[in-house]
Amino acid sequence: MVIGPGSNPGARRWSERLREWAIPEEILAQAPEPPWGFPTAVFRASARRPDPDSPSLRVEREVLAGGGDVLDVGCGGGAAGLALVPPATQVIGFDPSPDLLAAFEADASEAGVAHSSVAGTWPDDAAEAPSVDLVVCHHVVYNVPSIEPFVVALDDHARRRVVVELTARHPLSATAPLWRRFWGIERPDGPTAEDFLAVLQGLGLGVRWDRRRRPFVRDRSDPVHIAMVRRQLCLPAERDDEVARALADLDDESNEVVTIWWDPTRA
Ligand SMILES: C[S@@+](CC[C@H](N)C(=O)[O-])C[C@H]1O[C@@H](n2cnc3c(N)ncnc32)[C@H](O)[C@@H]1O
Protein backbone atom coordinates (compact mmCIF):
# COMPACT_ATOMS: atom_id res chain seq x y z
CA MET A 1 0.00 0.00 0.00
CA VAL A 2 1.31 3.46 -0.89
CA ILE A 3 0.27 6.60 1.00
CA GLY A 4 1.03 10.25 0.51
CA PRO A 5 2.42 12.27 3.44
CA GLY A 6 -0.32 13.81 5.59
CA SER A 7 -2.99 12.43 3.26
CA ASN A 8 -5.37 11.59 6.07
CA PRO A 9 -6.93 14.28 8.32
CA GLY A 10 -7.74 11.51 10.83
CA ALA A 11 -4.01 10.78 11.16
CA ARG A 12 -3.25 14.45 11.85
CA ARG A 13 -5.91 14.52 14.54
CA TRP A 14 -4.51 11.29 16.08
CA SER A 15 -1.03 12.75 16.29
CA GLU A 16 -2.24 16.11 17.67
CA ARG A 17 -4.35 14.45 20.36
CA LEU A 18 -1.46 12.20 21.43
CA ARG A 19 0.83 15.21 21.66
CA GLU A 20 -1.53 16.69 24.29
CA TRP A 21 -0.37 13.91 26.66
CA ALA A 22 3.10 15.49 26.95
CA ILE A 23 3.86 15.99 30.63
CA PRO A 24 4.42 19.69 31.49
CA GLU A 25 8.18 20.48 31.63
CA GLU A 26 8.10 21.71 35.24
CA ILE A 27 6.61 18.38 36.40
CA LEU A 28 8.88 16.25 34.21
CA ALA A 29 11.90 18.06 35.67
CA GLN A 30 10.91 16.74 39.12
CA ALA A 31 10.58 13.10 38.01
CA PRO A 32 13.25 10.98 39.71
CA GLU A 33 12.74 8.16 37.16
CA PRO A 34 11.52 8.19 33.53
CA PRO A 35 7.70 8.17 33.66
CA TRP A 36 7.24 6.14 30.46
CA GLY A 37 8.08 2.47 30.08
CA PHE A 38 6.65 -1.02 30.27
CA PRO A 39 7.80 -3.00 33.34
CA THR A 40 8.55 -6.61 32.42
CA ALA A 41 6.72 -7.96 35.48
CA VAL A 42 3.50 -6.25 34.32
CA PHE A 43 3.64 -7.41 30.69
CA ARG A 44 4.98 -10.96 31.10
CA ALA A 45 2.83 -13.37 29.10
CA SER A 46 2.99 -16.01 31.84
CA ALA A 47 1.54 -13.48 34.29
CA ARG A 48 -1.50 -12.78 32.08
CA ARG A 49 -4.51 -15.04 31.69
CA PRO A 50 -6.03 -14.76 28.18
CA ASP A 51 -9.71 -13.79 28.22
CA PRO A 52 -11.42 -16.83 26.59
CA ASP A 53 -14.31 -14.62 25.38
CA SER A 54 -12.07 -12.01 23.78
CA PRO A 55 -13.25 -11.00 20.28
CA SER A 56 -9.57 -10.68 19.33
CA LEU A 57 -8.90 -14.36 20.04
CA ARG A 58 -11.98 -15.30 18.02
CA VAL A 59 -11.07 -13.34 14.88
CA GLU A 60 -7.40 -14.29 15.16
CA ARG A 61 -8.14 -18.03 15.42
CA GLU A 62 -10.59 -17.80 12.52
CA VAL A 63 -7.73 -17.35 10.02
CA LEU A 64 -5.41 -19.87 11.68
CA ALA A 65 -7.49 -22.99 11.14
CA GLY A 66 -4.92 -25.56 10.03
CA GLY A 67 -2.04 -23.52 11.50
CA GLY A 68 -0.05 -20.50 10.40
CA ASP A 69 2.59 -18.08 11.60
CA VAL A 70 1.94 -14.95 13.67
CA LEU A 71 3.88 -11.70 13.93
CA ASP A 72 3.19 -9.96 17.26
CA VAL A 73 4.12 -6.27 16.82
CA GLY A 74 4.86 -4.51 20.12
CA CYS A 75 4.72 -7.96 21.66
CA GLY A 76 5.92 -6.95 25.12
CA GLY A 77 6.09 -10.28 26.93
CA GLY A 78 4.15 -11.90 24.06
CA ALA A 79 0.71 -12.32 25.67
CA ALA A 80 -1.18 -11.78 22.38
CA GLY A 81 0.84 -14.10 20.13
CA LEU A 82 1.46 -16.89 22.61
CA ALA A 83 -2.28 -17.14 23.39
CA LEU A 84 -2.77 -18.29 19.78
CA VAL A 85 -0.69 -21.49 20.02
CA PRO A 86 -2.30 -23.79 18.98
CA PRO A 87 -3.59 -23.34 16.27
CA ALA A 88 -0.68 -20.98 15.44
CA THR A 89 2.45 -22.95 14.64
CA GLN A 90 5.03 -20.18 15.06
CA VAL A 91 5.17 -16.77 16.78
CA ILE A 92 7.57 -13.96 15.91
CA GLY A 93 7.80 -11.30 18.62
CA PHE A 94 8.75 -7.75 17.59
CA ASP A 95 9.54 -5.12 20.24
CA PRO A 96 12.17 -2.47 21.00
CA SER A 97 12.65 -3.64 24.60
CA PRO A 98 15.39 -6.26 25.10
CA ASP A 99 14.02 -7.14 28.56
CA LEU A 100 10.51 -7.78 27.24
CA LEU A 101 11.83 -9.78 24.29
CA ALA A 102 13.87 -11.91 26.72
CA ALA A 103 10.69 -12.54 28.73
CA PHE A 104 8.84 -13.44 25.52
CA GLU A 105 11.62 -15.87 24.53
CA ALA A 106 11.66 -17.46 27.99
CA ASP A 107 7.88 -17.95 28.12
CA ALA A 108 7.74 -19.24 24.52
CA SER A 109 10.54 -21.76 25.23
CA GLU A 110 8.88 -22.83 28.47
CA ALA A 111 5.63 -23.47 26.56
CA GLY A 112 7.45 -25.33 23.76
CA VAL A 113 6.33 -22.80 21.13
CA ALA A 114 8.32 -22.38 17.88
CA HIS A 115 9.35 -18.74 18.00
CA SER A 116 11.84 -16.04 17.09
CA SER A 117 12.18 -12.38 17.96
CA VAL A 118 13.13 -9.14 16.27
CA ALA A 119 14.40 -6.16 18.29
CA GLY A 120 13.22 -2.98 16.65
CA THR A 121 10.81 -0.10 16.38
CA TRP A 122 7.83 -0.38 14.06
CA PRO A 123 7.69 0.72 11.25
CA ASP A 124 11.36 1.89 11.03
CA ASP A 125 12.68 -1.68 11.39
CA ALA A 126 9.72 -3.47 9.84
CA ALA A 127 11.91 -4.73 6.98
CA GLU A 128 13.62 -7.00 9.56
CA ALA A 129 10.34 -8.87 10.13
CA PRO A 130 8.96 -11.58 7.84
CA SER A 131 5.55 -11.55 6.18
CA VAL A 132 3.19 -13.91 7.98
CA ASP A 133 -0.34 -15.28 7.89
CA LEU A 134 -1.56 -13.13 10.80
CA VAL A 135 -0.24 -9.86 12.23
CA VAL A 136 -1.43 -8.97 15.74
CA CYS A 137 -0.78 -5.68 17.52
CA HIS A 138 -2.29 -5.35 20.99
CA HIS A 139 -2.18 -2.21 23.14
CA VAL A 140 0.52 -0.43 21.17
CA VAL A 141 -1.09 2.21 18.92
CA TYR A 142 -1.56 4.84 21.67
CA ASN A 143 2.27 4.98 21.73
CA VAL A 144 2.49 5.86 18.04
CA PRO A 145 2.01 9.49 16.95
CA SER A 146 2.93 8.81 13.31
CA ILE A 147 0.16 6.30 12.79
CA GLU A 148 -0.27 5.95 9.00
CA PRO A 149 3.13 4.38 8.18
CA PHE A 150 2.72 2.16 11.26
CA VAL A 151 -0.61 0.80 9.97
CA VAL A 152 0.60 0.46 6.39
CA ALA A 153 3.57 -1.66 7.54
CA LEU A 154 1.19 -3.91 9.52
CA ASP A 155 -0.91 -4.35 6.38
CA ASP A 156 2.17 -5.03 4.23
CA HIS A 157 3.28 -7.91 6.50
CA ALA A 158 -0.03 -9.83 6.64
CA ARG A 159 -1.10 -12.49 4.15
CA ARG A 160 -4.49 -13.24 5.75
CA ARG A 161 -5.42 -10.72 8.48
CA VAL A 162 -4.32 -7.87 10.74
CA VAL A 163 -5.84 -7.64 14.24
CA VAL A 164 -5.33 -4.53 16.38
CA GLU A 165 -6.58 -4.46 19.96
CA LEU A 166 -6.77 -1.20 21.90
CA THR A 167 -8.67 0.28 24.79
CA ALA A 168 -11.63 2.47 23.86
CA ARG A 169 -10.04 5.40 25.70
CA HIS A 170 -6.35 6.21 26.11
CA PRO A 171 -4.99 3.73 28.69
CA LEU A 172 -3.77 6.55 30.95
CA SER A 173 -7.13 8.31 31.05
CA ALA A 174 -8.09 6.26 34.13
CA THR A 175 -5.40 8.10 36.09
CA ALA A 176 -6.76 11.60 35.35
CA PRO A 177 -8.09 11.97 38.95
CA LEU A 178 -4.59 11.18 40.25
CA TRP A 179 -3.03 13.96 38.14
CA ARG A 180 -5.66 16.32 39.55
CA ARG A 181 -4.94 15.14 43.09
CA PHE A 182 -1.11 15.20 43.00
CA TRP A 183 -0.37 17.98 40.52
CA GLY A 184 -3.64 19.92 40.08
CA ILE A 185 -3.66 19.48 36.29
CA GLU A 186 -6.16 18.05 33.83
CA ARG A 187 -5.22 15.27 31.40
CA PRO A 188 -6.58 15.01 27.82
CA ASP A 189 -9.58 12.83 26.99
CA GLY A 190 -8.38 11.61 23.59
CA PRO A 191 -7.55 10.12 21.25
CA THR A 192 -10.00 7.24 21.31
CA ALA A 193 -10.59 4.00 19.42
CA GLU A 194 -13.03 5.96 17.19
CA ASP A 195 -10.15 8.25 16.20
CA PHE A 196 -8.07 5.18 15.32
CA LEU A 197 -10.93 3.77 13.22
CA ALA A 198 -11.09 7.08 11.34
CA VAL A 199 -7.40 6.70 10.48
CA LEU A 200 -7.97 3.21 9.07
CA GLN A 201 -11.05 4.26 7.12
CA GLY A 202 -9.09 7.23 5.73
CA LEU A 203 -6.58 4.70 4.40
CA GLY A 204 -9.40 2.86 2.64
CA LEU A 205 -9.03 -0.35 4.66
CA GLY A 206 -12.14 -2.52 4.90
CA VAL A 207 -12.16 -2.75 8.69
CA ARG A 208 -14.52 -4.56 11.03
CA TRP A 209 -14.64 -4.13 14.78
CA ASP A 210 -16.09 -5.43 18.01
CA ARG A 211 -15.98 -4.07 21.55
CA ARG A 212 -16.15 -5.69 24.90
CA ARG A 213 -16.53 -4.28 28.39
CA ARG A 214 -13.66 -5.41 30.54
CA PRO A 215 -13.04 -4.56 34.15
CA PHE A 216 -9.72 -2.86 34.87
CA VAL A 217 -7.32 -5.78 34.60
CA ARG A 218 -4.72 -4.89 37.18
CA ASP A 219 -4.82 -5.52 40.90
CA ARG A 220 -4.67 -1.97 42.25
CA SER A 221 -2.98 -3.12 45.44
CA ASP A 222 -0.15 -4.89 43.58
CA PRO A 223 3.12 -3.08 44.51
CA VAL A 224 4.40 -3.45 40.92
CA HIS A 225 1.29 -1.68 39.62
CA ILE A 226 1.50 1.01 42.30
CA ALA A 227 5.17 1.69 41.48
CA MET A 228 4.38 1.89 37.74
CA VAL A 229 1.59 4.44 38.33
CA ARG A 230 3.77 6.41 40.76
CA ARG A 231 6.54 6.63 38.11
CA GLN A 232 3.98 7.67 35.48
CA LEU A 233 2.96 10.46 37.88
CA CYS A 234 6.60 11.65 38.13
CA LEU A 235 6.67 11.01 41.90
CA PRO A 236 9.46 9.51 44.03
CA ALA A 237 9.28 6.02 45.57
CA GLU A 238 8.58 7.51 49.06
CA ARG A 239 5.10 8.44 47.74
CA ASP A 240 4.07 4.84 46.92
CA ASP A 241 1.74 4.69 49.97
CA GLU A 242 -0.04 7.90 48.97
CA VAL A 243 -0.40 6.64 45.39
CA ALA A 244 -1.76 3.32 46.70
CA ARG A 245 -4.42 5.21 48.70
CA ALA A 246 -5.29 7.40 45.70
CA LEU A 247 -5.60 4.33 43.47
CA ALA A 248 -7.91 2.67 45.99
CA ASP A 249 -10.11 5.81 45.93
CA LEU A 250 -10.64 5.66 42.14
CA ASP A 251 -14.28 4.84 41.37
CA ASP A 252 -14.26 3.39 37.94
CA GLU A 253 -11.17 2.27 36.10
CA SER A 254 -13.06 0.12 33.66
CA ASN A 255 -12.35 0.63 30.01
CA GLU A 256 -13.78 -1.06 26.96
CA VAL A 257 -11.45 -3.12 24.79
CA VAL A 258 -11.90 -2.73 21.05
CA THR A 259 -10.82 -5.31 18.47
CA ILE A 260 -10.33 -4.03 14.93
CA TRP A 261 -9.43 -6.27 12.04
CA TRP A 262 -9.08 -6.32 8.28
CA ASP A 263 -8.02 -8.77 5.60
CA PRO A 264 -5.43 -7.20 3.30
CA THR A 265 -6.29 -7.05 -0.36
CA ARG A 266 -3.29 -6.78 -2.59
CA ALA A 267 -3.60 -4.88 -5.84
C1 LIG B 1 1.28 -1.76 26.64
S1 LIG B 1 2.56 -2.79 26.03
C2 LIG B 1 1.63 -4.10 25.29
C3 LIG B 1 2.42 -5.37 25.16
C4 LIG B 1 1.66 -6.57 24.57
N1 LIG B 1 1.28 -6.34 23.18
C5 LIG B 1 0.46 -6.92 25.41
O1 LIG B 1 -0.69 -6.74 24.94
O2 LIG B 1 0.66 -7.36 26.53
C6 LIG B 1 3.13 -1.86 24.65
C7 LIG B 1 4.32 -2.51 23.95
O3 LIG B 1 4.53 -1.85 22.70
C8 LIG B 1 5.91 -1.68 22.50
N2 LIG B 1 6.04 -0.56 21.55
C9 LIG B 1 5.76 0.74 21.75
N3 LIG B 1 5.99 1.45 20.62
C10 LIG B 1 6.42 0.56 19.67
C11 LIG B 1 6.82 0.66 18.32
N4 LIG B 1 6.82 1.84 17.65
N5 LIG B 1 7.24 -0.45 17.68
C12 LIG B 1 7.23 -1.65 18.30
N6 LIG B 1 6.84 -1.82 19.59
C13 LIG B 1 6.45 -0.72 20.27
C14 LIG B 1 6.47 -1.44 23.89
O4 LIG B 1 7.87 -1.70 23.97
C15 LIG B 1 5.64 -2.40 24.72
O5 LIG B 1 6.23 -3.66 24.82
The ligand as an SDF file (V2000), in Angstrom:
LIG
                    3D

 27 29  0  0  0  0  0  0  0  0999 V2000
    1.2840   -1.7640   26.6390 C   0  0  0  0  0  0  0  0  0  0  0  0
    2.5570   -2.7920   26.0280 S   0  0  0  0  0  0  0  0  0  0  0  0
    1.6300   -4.1000   25.2900 C   0  0  0  0  0  0  0  0  0  0  0  0
    2.4150   -5.3690   25.1610 C   0  0  0  0  0  0  0  0  0  0  0  0
    1.6620   -6.5670   24.5690 C   0  0  0  0  0  0  0  0  0  0  0  0
    1.2850   -6.3400   23.1800 N   0  0  0  0  0  0  0  0  0  0  0  0
    0.4570   -6.9150   25.4050 C   0  0  0  0  0  0  0  0  0  0  0  0
   -0.6920   -6.7450   24.9380 O   0  0  0  0  0  0  0  0  0  0  0  0
    0.6610   -7.3600   26.5320 O   0  0  0  0  0  0  0  0  0  0  0  0
    3.1340   -1.8630   24.6490 C   0  0  0  0  0  0  0  0  0  0  0  0
    4.3170   -2.5130   23.9490 C   0  0  0  0  0  0  0  0  0  0  0  0
    4.5310   -1.8520   22.6980 O   0  0  0  0  0  0  0  0  0  0  0  0
    5.9110   -1.6800   22.4990 C   0  0  0  0  0  0  0  0  0  0  0  0
    6.0440   -0.5620   21.5500 N   0  0  0  0  0  0  0  0  0  0  0  0
    5.7560    0.7400   21.7490 C   0  0  0  0  0  0  0  0  0  0  0  0
    5.9900    1.4510   20.6180 N   0  0  0  0  0  0  0  0  0  0  0  0
    6.4230    0.5590   19.6740 C   0  0  0  0  0  0  0  0  0  0  0  0
    6.8230    0.6620   18.3150 C   0  0  0  0  0  0  0  0  0  0  0  0
    6.8240    1.8410   17.6520 N   0  0  0  0  0  0  0  0  0  0  0  0
    7.2410   -0.4480   17.6790 N   0  0  0  0  0  0  0  0  0  0  0  0
    7.2310   -1.6550   18.3030 C   0  0  0  0  0  0  0  0  0  0  0  0
    6.8420   -1.8160   19.5920 N   0  0  0  0  0  0  0  0  0  0  0  0
    6.4540   -0.7210   20.2720 C   0  0  0  0  0  0  0  0  0  0  0  0
    6.4680   -1.4430   23.8860 C   0  0  0  0  0  0  0  0  0  0  0  0
    7.8680   -1.7000   23.9730 O   0  0  0  0  0  0  0  0  0  0  0  0
    5.6380   -2.4040   24.7240 C   0  0  0  0  0  0  0  0  0  0  0  0
    6.2290   -3.6640   24.8180 O   0  0  0  0  0  0  0  0  0  0  0  0
  1  2  1  0
  2  3  1  0
  2 10  1  0
  3  4  1  0
  4  5  1  0
  5  6  1  0
  5  7  1  0
  7  8  2  0
  7  9  1  0
 10 11  1  0
 11 12  1  0
 11 26  1  0
 12 13  1  0
 13 14  1  0
 13 24  1  0
 14 15  1  0
 14 23  1  0
 15 16  2  0
 16 17  1  0
 17 18  1  0
 17 23  2  0
 18 19  1  0
 18 20  2  0
 20 21  1  0
 21 22  2  0
 22 23  1  0
 24 25  1  0
 24 26  1  0
 26 27  1  0
M  CHG  2   2   1   9  -1
M  END
$$$$
